[in-house]
Amino acid sequence: MSPASSGDGARAAQGRLIVNADDFGETEPITAGIASCIEAGVVTSTTILSNMPATKRALAWAAPRSRDRRTSFGVHLNLCEGRPLTAARSLVADDGCFRRKRTQALYALLRRLDPDDVAQELRAQIDRVRDAGVEISHLDGHKHLHQLPGVGAVVARLAPEVGIERVRCTLEEGDAPPGLGAASSLARAVRQRFARRFSREASARGLRHPARTLAVTLLMAPGGDAAHAALLRCPGAVTEMFCHPGDARADTDKPGSARRYDELRFLGSGALQRLCALADVRLASFWDV
Protein backbone atom coordinates (compact mmCIF):
# COMPACT_ATOMS: atom_id res chain seq x y z
CA MET A 1 0.00 0.00 0.00
CA SER A 2 1.42 3.40 -0.96
CA PRO A 3 1.78 6.18 1.63
CA ALA A 4 -0.94 8.17 -0.12
CA SER A 5 -3.45 5.34 -0.09
CA SER A 6 -2.58 4.56 3.53
CA GLY A 7 -3.33 8.16 4.48
CA ASP A 8 -6.58 8.13 2.53
CA GLY A 9 -7.66 4.97 4.35
CA ALA A 10 -6.83 6.43 7.76
CA ARG A 11 -8.84 9.56 6.96
CA ALA A 12 -11.81 7.49 5.80
CA ALA A 13 -11.74 5.53 9.06
CA GLN A 14 -11.59 8.69 11.13
CA GLY A 15 -14.83 9.81 12.74
CA ARG A 16 -16.36 13.18 11.89
CA LEU A 17 -18.20 15.50 14.27
CA ILE A 18 -20.67 18.19 13.27
CA VAL A 19 -21.08 20.84 15.97
CA ASN A 20 -24.47 22.36 15.19
CA ALA A 21 -25.76 25.37 17.12
CA ASP A 22 -29.54 25.54 17.20
CA ASP A 23 -31.63 28.73 17.43
CA PHE A 24 -29.65 31.13 15.22
CA GLY A 25 -31.89 34.19 14.98
CA GLU A 26 -33.90 33.55 18.16
CA THR A 27 -32.57 36.60 20.06
CA GLU A 28 -29.72 39.04 19.59
CA PRO A 29 -27.57 37.53 22.41
CA ILE A 30 -28.11 33.99 21.13
CA THR A 31 -27.30 35.01 17.58
CA ALA A 32 -24.19 36.91 18.66
CA GLY A 33 -22.96 33.96 20.71
CA ILE A 34 -23.39 31.49 17.87
CA ALA A 35 -21.70 33.85 15.40
CA SER A 36 -18.70 34.17 17.72
CA CYS A 37 -18.42 30.37 18.00
CA ILE A 38 -18.50 30.01 14.21
CA GLU A 39 -15.82 32.67 13.83
CA ALA A 40 -13.69 30.83 16.42
CA GLY A 41 -14.03 27.57 14.46
CA VAL A 42 -15.65 25.64 17.33
CA VAL A 43 -19.15 25.55 15.79
CA THR A 44 -19.25 24.15 12.27
CA SER A 45 -22.97 24.37 11.54
CA THR A 46 -26.06 26.25 12.65
CA THR A 47 -29.78 26.28 11.95
CA ILE A 48 -31.79 29.46 11.49
CA LEU A 49 -35.20 30.29 12.97
CA SER A 50 -37.26 32.10 10.33
CA ASN A 51 -39.80 33.92 12.52
CA MET A 52 -37.95 35.31 15.53
CA PRO A 53 -36.72 38.74 16.69
CA ALA A 54 -33.14 38.33 15.44
CA THR A 55 -33.94 36.44 12.23
CA LYS A 56 -33.10 39.40 10.01
CA ARG A 57 -29.66 39.77 11.61
CA ALA A 58 -29.00 36.04 11.38
CA LEU A 59 -29.89 35.92 7.70
CA ALA A 60 -27.73 38.91 6.81
CA TRP A 61 -24.77 37.36 8.66
CA ALA A 62 -25.26 33.87 7.24
CA ALA A 63 -25.90 34.62 3.58
CA PRO A 64 -22.35 35.52 2.45
CA ARG A 65 -20.77 32.87 4.67
CA SER A 66 -23.00 30.05 3.44
CA ARG A 67 -21.61 30.15 -0.08
CA ASP A 68 -18.12 28.87 0.68
CA ARG A 69 -19.56 25.85 2.58
CA ARG A 70 -16.94 25.99 5.32
CA THR A 71 -19.92 26.27 7.70
CA SER A 72 -23.28 24.67 7.00
CA PHE A 73 -26.45 26.72 7.48
CA GLY A 74 -29.77 24.93 7.80
CA VAL A 75 -33.34 25.83 8.71
CA HIS A 76 -34.55 25.28 12.28
CA LEU A 77 -38.14 24.41 11.44
CA ASN A 78 -40.39 25.94 14.09
CA LEU A 79 -43.87 24.88 15.17
CA CYS A 80 -43.83 25.91 18.83
CA GLU A 81 -42.60 29.48 19.35
CA GLY A 82 -43.62 32.87 18.04
CA ARG A 83 -46.04 33.62 15.24
CA PRO A 84 -46.19 31.59 12.03
CA LEU A 85 -45.37 33.05 8.64
CA THR A 86 -48.65 31.72 7.20
CA ALA A 87 -52.25 31.49 8.40
CA ALA A 88 -51.58 27.99 9.82
CA ARG A 89 -54.92 27.79 11.60
CA SER A 90 -54.49 24.27 12.94
CA LEU A 91 -51.05 25.13 14.41
CA VAL A 92 -51.87 28.16 16.57
CA ALA A 93 -53.53 29.01 19.86
CA ASP A 94 -56.19 31.70 20.30
CA ASP A 95 -53.55 34.44 20.44
CA GLY A 96 -52.30 33.59 16.94
CA CYS A 97 -48.98 32.20 18.17
CA PHE A 98 -47.81 28.63 17.85
CA ARG A 99 -48.88 26.36 20.70
CA ARG A 100 -46.13 25.53 23.14
CA LYS A 101 -44.05 22.40 22.60
CA ARG A 102 -45.94 19.87 24.72
CA THR A 103 -49.36 21.05 23.59
CA GLN A 104 -48.32 21.01 19.94
CA ALA A 105 -46.88 17.53 20.37
CA LEU A 106 -50.18 16.34 21.85
CA TYR A 107 -52.11 17.82 18.91
CA ALA A 108 -49.77 16.00 16.53
CA LEU A 109 -50.24 12.71 18.36
CA LEU A 110 -54.00 13.18 18.19
CA ARG A 111 -53.71 13.92 14.43
CA ARG A 112 -55.19 17.39 14.90
CA LEU A 113 -52.56 19.22 12.84
CA ASP A 114 -53.57 19.79 9.23
CA PRO A 115 -50.74 18.41 7.03
CA ASP A 116 -51.39 21.16 4.49
CA ASP A 117 -50.94 23.81 7.19
CA VAL A 118 -47.69 22.14 8.27
CA ALA A 119 -46.39 21.93 4.71
CA GLN A 120 -47.28 25.53 3.83
CA GLU A 121 -45.74 26.92 7.03
CA LEU A 122 -42.52 24.93 6.79
CA ARG A 123 -42.15 25.80 3.11
CA ALA A 124 -42.56 29.48 3.99
CA GLN A 125 -39.85 29.20 6.65
CA ILE A 126 -37.47 27.55 4.18
CA ASP A 127 -38.29 30.13 1.52
CA ARG A 128 -37.53 33.02 3.87
CA VAL A 129 -34.04 31.66 4.52
CA ARG A 130 -33.34 30.86 0.88
CA ASP A 131 -34.75 34.18 -0.38
CA ALA A 132 -32.25 35.97 1.87
CA GLY A 133 -29.42 34.35 -0.11
CA VAL A 134 -28.51 31.56 2.32
CA GLU A 135 -27.41 28.28 0.75
CA ILE A 136 -29.34 25.73 2.84
CA SER A 137 -27.51 22.57 3.86
CA HIS A 138 -30.13 20.75 5.93
CA LEU A 139 -33.30 20.84 8.01
CA ASP A 140 -33.90 20.16 11.67
CA GLY A 141 -36.60 21.14 14.14
CA HIS A 142 -37.00 23.48 17.08
CA LYS A 143 -37.38 21.19 20.11
CA HIS A 144 -37.04 18.30 17.62
CA LEU A 145 -40.73 18.62 16.64
CA HIS A 146 -39.87 17.90 13.00
CA GLN A 147 -39.91 14.20 13.96
CA LEU A 148 -43.45 14.15 15.35
CA PRO A 149 -45.93 11.70 13.78
CA GLY A 150 -47.45 13.39 10.75
CA VAL A 151 -44.96 16.26 10.82
CA GLY A 152 -42.03 13.97 9.97
CA ALA A 153 -43.82 12.68 6.90
CA VAL A 154 -44.37 16.26 5.72
CA VAL A 155 -40.70 17.17 6.28
CA ALA A 156 -39.50 14.05 4.47
CA ARG A 157 -41.70 14.87 1.49
CA LEU A 158 -40.97 18.60 1.47
CA ALA A 159 -37.17 18.47 1.68
CA PRO A 160 -36.51 16.91 -1.74
CA GLU A 161 -39.22 19.09 -3.28
CA VAL A 162 -37.21 22.18 -2.31
CA GLY A 163 -33.84 20.63 -3.16
CA ILE A 164 -32.61 19.81 0.35
CA GLU A 165 -30.91 16.43 0.84
CA ARG A 166 -30.02 16.32 4.56
CA VAL A 167 -31.94 16.32 7.83
CA ARG A 168 -31.34 15.81 11.54
CA CYS A 169 -32.48 12.54 13.02
CA THR A 170 -31.97 12.35 16.79
CA LEU A 171 -30.68 8.79 16.99
CA GLU A 172 -28.90 8.47 20.34
CA GLU A 173 -26.79 5.44 21.18
CA GLY A 174 -26.75 3.51 24.43
CA ASP A 175 -28.60 3.88 27.68
CA ALA A 176 -29.75 7.18 29.14
CA PRO A 177 -26.87 9.14 30.72
CA PRO A 178 -26.39 8.73 34.49
CA GLY A 179 -28.34 11.22 36.59
CA LEU A 180 -31.08 11.78 34.02
CA GLY A 181 -34.42 12.19 35.82
CA ALA A 182 -37.46 10.02 35.19
CA ALA A 183 -39.25 12.65 33.08
CA SER A 184 -36.15 13.32 30.97
CA SER A 185 -35.53 9.59 30.51
CA LEU A 186 -39.11 9.13 29.30
CA ALA A 187 -38.78 12.08 26.93
CA ARG A 188 -35.56 10.60 25.56
CA ALA A 189 -37.23 7.24 24.95
CA VAL A 190 -40.16 8.87 23.15
CA ARG A 191 -37.80 11.01 21.07
CA GLN A 192 -35.87 7.88 20.10
CA ARG A 193 -39.05 6.18 18.92
CA PHE A 194 -40.00 9.20 16.81
CA ALA A 195 -36.42 9.44 15.48
CA ARG A 196 -36.40 5.84 14.27
CA ARG A 197 -39.69 6.37 12.49
CA PHE A 198 -38.50 9.62 10.95
CA SER A 199 -35.26 7.96 9.84
CA ARG A 200 -37.28 5.44 7.84
CA GLU A 201 -39.44 8.20 6.32
CA ALA A 202 -36.39 10.28 5.41
CA SER A 203 -34.45 7.36 3.94
CA ALA A 204 -37.44 6.40 1.81
CA ARG A 205 -37.25 9.87 0.25
CA GLY A 206 -33.49 9.64 -0.35
CA LEU A 207 -32.56 11.99 2.49
CA ARG A 208 -29.33 11.59 4.47
CA HIS A 209 -28.59 12.22 8.12
CA PRO A 210 -25.69 11.69 10.55
CA ALA A 211 -25.47 8.25 12.06
CA ARG A 212 -26.17 9.52 15.57
CA THR A 213 -26.63 12.63 17.68
CA LEU A 214 -25.59 13.77 21.13
CA ALA A 215 -25.89 16.94 23.19
CA VAL A 216 -22.86 19.03 24.11
CA THR A 217 -24.05 18.97 27.72
CA LEU A 218 -22.95 15.31 27.93
CA LEU A 219 -19.36 16.47 27.47
CA MET A 220 -19.83 19.16 30.13
CA ALA A 221 -21.01 16.67 32.77
CA PRO A 222 -18.63 15.01 35.25
CA GLY A 223 -16.87 11.96 33.85
CA GLY A 224 -13.35 12.73 32.72
CA ASP A 225 -11.66 12.97 29.32
CA ALA A 226 -11.59 9.23 28.63
CA ALA A 227 -15.35 8.82 29.13
CA HIS A 228 -16.15 11.95 27.16
CA ALA A 229 -13.85 10.96 24.29
CA ALA A 230 -15.63 7.60 24.16
CA LEU A 231 -18.90 9.46 23.55
CA LEU A 232 -17.37 11.13 20.50
CA ARG A 233 -15.60 8.10 19.04
CA CYS A 234 -17.32 6.98 15.81
CA PRO A 235 -14.86 5.38 13.35
CA GLY A 236 -15.87 6.03 9.75
CA ALA A 237 -19.16 7.69 10.71
CA VAL A 238 -20.61 11.17 11.24
CA THR A 239 -21.99 12.30 14.60
CA GLU A 240 -23.98 15.48 15.07
CA MET A 241 -23.52 17.24 18.40
CA PHE A 242 -26.17 19.88 18.94
CA CYS A 243 -25.59 22.84 21.23
CA HIS A 244 -27.24 26.12 22.24
CA PRO A 245 -24.53 28.73 22.91
CA GLY A 246 -25.24 32.37 23.62
CA ASP A 247 -23.28 35.34 24.90
CA ALA A 248 -23.26 36.55 28.50
CA ARG A 249 -26.69 38.18 28.10
CA ALA A 250 -28.44 35.15 26.61
CA ASP A 251 -29.64 33.37 29.75
CA THR A 252 -31.17 36.47 31.33
CA ASP A 253 -32.53 37.81 28.03
CA LYS A 254 -34.41 34.55 27.38
CA PRO A 255 -34.28 32.06 30.26
CA GLY A 256 -34.79 28.41 29.34
CA SER A 257 -33.57 24.88 29.86
CA ALA A 258 -30.22 25.51 28.16
CA ARG A 259 -27.30 27.13 30.00
CA ARG A 260 -26.23 29.02 26.93
CA TYR A 261 -23.31 31.00 28.28
CA ASP A 262 -21.88 27.90 29.96
CA GLU A 263 -22.04 26.11 26.60
CA LEU A 264 -20.31 29.01 24.86
CA ARG A 265 -17.51 29.00 27.45
CA PHE A 266 -17.08 25.24 27.15
CA LEU A 267 -16.88 25.41 23.37
CA GLY A 268 -14.27 28.16 23.60
CA SER A 269 -12.19 26.49 26.30
CA GLY A 270 -10.20 24.13 24.09
CA ALA A 271 -11.76 21.08 25.76
CA LEU A 272 -13.64 20.00 22.64
CA GLN A 273 -10.50 20.05 20.51
CA ARG A 274 -8.68 17.95 23.11
CA LEU A 275 -11.51 15.41 23.22
CA CYS A 276 -11.66 15.22 19.42
CA ALA A 277 -7.94 14.41 19.33
CA LEU A 278 -8.39 11.67 21.94
CA ALA A 279 -11.35 10.22 20.04
CA ASP A 280 -9.67 10.52 16.60
CA VAL A 281 -12.52 12.70 15.37
CA ARG A 282 -12.26 15.66 13.02
CA LEU A 283 -14.73 18.52 12.81
CA ALA A 284 -17.10 18.53 9.85
CA SER A 285 -20.31 20.16 8.67
CA PHE A 286 -23.59 18.95 7.22
CA TRP A 287 -22.08 19.27 3.76
CA ASP A 288 -19.99 16.20 4.70
CA VAL A 289 -23.08 14.00 5.23
C-alpha positions, 0 to 999 in steps of 0.5 A: 500500500502506498503512503498516499493510499494509507493516508486516505484509508486512515482519513476514511476511518476517522470519525467526523463531528458536526457541531451544530448550534440551534436557534440562530436568529432567536434573540440578539444575544443567542445570535451573537454567541453562535456567530462568535463560535463560528468565527472561532471555528468551534461551531461548524454548523447552525440552523436558522429560525425564520420567525424570531426577533433576530432572524433578520440579523442572522440571515444577513450574517449567514448569507455571504458565509454560506456560499463557501460551505466551510460552515453549514447553514440549515433551517430550524423548522419551528412549530412551537414558538412565536407567530407563524409566517402563514395562516396555519390555523391548525397550528396556533392558539387563540392568540395567533402564536404557535402552541407551546411544545408539549401542547403542539406535540399532543395535537400532533399525536391526536392527528389534529394538525392539518398536514397542508398547514404544516407543509405551507408553514414549513415551506414558507420558513425555508423560503424566507431563509433561501430568499435571503441568499442563504445556501441551505444545507439541511433541516432540523426542528425546534425542540425536535418537533420535525420528527413528530408523527405526521410532521415527519412525513411532511418534512421528508416529502418537502425536503426533496421538493425544495432541493434539500438532501439532509436532515437531523435525526436524533438517533442516540446510542446507548442507555440514558446518561447517568443522573437523568431524571425520570421525566427526561428519561421518558422524553428521551425514549419517546424522542428515540421512537420518533427518530427511528420512524423519521429515519425510515421516512427520510431514507425512503425519500433519499434523504441523508442524516448523521449516524447519531446525535448527542448533546454538548451537555454530555461532554460538560457533565462530570466523567473525565476525558476518557469517558467523554472521548468515548462518547465522540468516538465513531470510526468512519461515521458522522456524529452530530452534536447539537448545542445552544450557545449564547453570549453573557446576556443570553440566559437572562434575556431569554431564560430556558432549559439551556445554560447558553453562556456555559455552553459558549464558554465550554466550546471556547475552552479548548476542551472540545479540541482535546476530546476530538484528538483523543477520540480521533474525530475531526470537525465537519459540517452537514455538507460532509453528510 
